[in-house]
Amino acid sequence: MTANSQISSFNIAEKKAFVYLGFTPGFEGSRGSGASGFINQWSDWLRVGVHYPIWKGLNVNAGISAPLNMESTEDYGITSSEAQSIVRAYQGQDFTYQTDYSQHQLSGVRLNAGVSYNLGLGALSIIPGVGFSAGSGNGVGLYYSDEVGYNQTVVYSSSPYIIDDAYFSLDVAYQNFMLGILFNATFYHNRGEGGFRIGYGLPLKSKTKMNF
């Protein structure tokens, strides 16, 4: 008896631009109250972008992301100020303020750019990708009084600066419909690490020769 087996292999998928909408859910449990709640908020993040083919199966991946429900210090009834402002405000008083902890926080719209590759497997397209995200952020920390207790916390928020980090993605498309997952390489206290996305593929017409 002779057994024959056929091994399917990947090929370059049909050229399509996949436009997608992504969502990174925030923290569902209690964030805490006061200054601790502000620092530990996990906002929901929305991302829009596109896999755009540039050469054979290679795509550029570009888009933007932004928090949907990020809260400010005023929402928690606390004061946001620079560290030196805190020192000046309490000079001459019998309070000892010290840092509880300091974290980095993302503060707004972020630009995302990277590359991905379309691998065809029958009617499926497998699209792994990697890229970088960049946008403004700031350092935040707690200052509290040893004498009067935790309720006298004040938030330290630095001046904005650029924060960049890497992300990885894996999308699967069937015909024109795409589902995928995203993983942010760095954890921040107002953005989770994992998310998902859905998209739709727009077929691109082949370039035609132009006569002059």
C-alpha positions, -999 to +999 in steps of 0.1 A: +000+000+000+012+035-008+001+065+012+003+099-003+001+131+017-001+167+006+013+195+027-002+229+023+022+258+021+018+295+025+018+318-005+015+355-010-021+365-003-043+386-026-033+422-025-058+440-002-057+470+021-072+460+055-088+489+074-094+480+110-108+493+143-092+481+175-101+482+211-080+478+243-103+474+273-096+491+306-095+478+341-130+465+351-124+463+389-121+491+415-095+517+406-094+531+441-101+566+452-082+599+454-047+601+441-042+563+440-073+560+418-060+586+393-026+568+389-042+533+386-069+541+361-069+518+331-086+537+303-103+521+273-083+527+242-096+530+206-073+523+176-079+528+139-054+518+112-047+500+080-025+473+066-015+488+032+004+465+008+036+480-007+056+451-021+045+415-027+032+404+007+047+432+027+025+459+042+030+492+060+009+494+091-002+529+102-028+544+124-037+563+156-050+554+190-065+574+218-081+569+253-119+570+254-124+578+291-092+590+307-099+611+338-080+641+351-068+649+386-098+672+390-122+642+385-107+627+417-109+659+437-071+663+441-045+688+431-020+682+402+012+702+404+049+700+398+071+685+425+087+719+434+053+735+437+044+709+463+076+717+482+069+755+481+032+750+491+042+732+523+074+750+533+073+761+569+045+737+579+049+706+601+043+681+573+067+655+559+059+647+522+075+619+504+070+599+472+049+568+475+057+556+440+062+571+405+048+558+373+046+568+336+012+576+322+001+581+286-017+613+281-034+614+247-034+605+210-006+582+199+008+575+164+013+539+154+036+527+126+051+494+116+052+465+091+031+434+086+031+405+061+002+387+043+006+350+042-020+332+021-034+298+032-063+289+009-091+314+015-073+326+047-048+354+051-025+353+082-011+388+089+016+390+116+029+425+124+052+446+146+055+483+151+061+512+174+036+536+191+046+572+201+029+601+218+029+623+248+031+611+284+041+623+318+054+609+351+030+607+380+035+600+416+020+603+451+031+626+479+016+622+513+020+634+549+034+611+575+017+632+602-019+635+590-022+602+571-030+589+536-059+612+530-036+642+525-022+628+493-011+651+464-004+640+429+028+649+412+025+652+374+056+661+354+057+681+322+047+661+291+074+642+271+074+617+243+069+580+253+073+553+227+069+515+230+066+485+207+035+465+198+029+431+182-002+419+163-016+388+147-046+391+123-065+364+104-086+374+074-112+352+056-120+367+022-126+404+031-133+401+069-105+403+094-102+395+132-070+400+152-053+406+185-028+432+196-002+431+224+015+462+238+050+454+249+050+478+278+024+481+306+012+516+316-012+523+344-038+539+321-035+514+293-039+476+293-015+453+274-039+433+252-066+442+228-085+430+198-096+444+164-118+439+135-113+450+099-124+448+063-102+442+032-104+466+003-091+450-030-066+471-048-066+474-085-034+465-104-015+494-119-021+498-156+004+510-181+000+546-190+006+558-226+017+594-233 
